[in-house]
Amino acid sequence: MGHQYNHQQRHQATDGLLNLLTKANHDLAVVHHKLEREFQQVYPDNANPMKLVSRIKKIQEDISTMKEQCHELLAAKQDLIDKAQRTLVENRNLVQRMQASMGMPRTLGDEDDTAFINFKEIIEEWTEQVRSRIGDEKHDSDSGDVNKLLFSAIV
């Protein structure tokens, strides 16, 4: 009998708490609705404090997402630059070796090849951009490896 009494007492206490929480939730919803209605009457649409808070939260989420996407894009760009550089330099060296094996004179040296010089300048400019964004302290510690610099900036 005592066990049933305790069980019934706990059940009533739980019901009371549940009712209290339900009422509190309803009261908060009513207050929220009244504030929303009052703000709509008092403020123009673009100055409504509740809408501004909502917009700020959305913008903060968007900024976080965009930051992640920018890091991914930056890493992909560096990967593309590395692959392009490796492929172009390897192909250029292969063409020069083929010319030499066929007895053809090299038409251009490294210092005379305008396209190759322009390509190297573009790679150097990109490297400097990465270094300037990351900071000189990392440049001093990493001896020129752009991928290490980029990775340390992203992480």
Secondary structure, DSSP 8 states (H G I E B T S, - for coil): -HHHHHHHHHHHHHHHHHHHHHHHHHHHHHHHHHHHHHHHHHS-GGG-HHHHHHHHHHHHHHHHHHHHHHHHHHHHHHHHHHHHHHHHHHHHHHHHHHHHHTT---S--TTT-HHHHHHHHHHHHHHHHHHHHH-HHHHHHS-S-HHHHHHHHH-
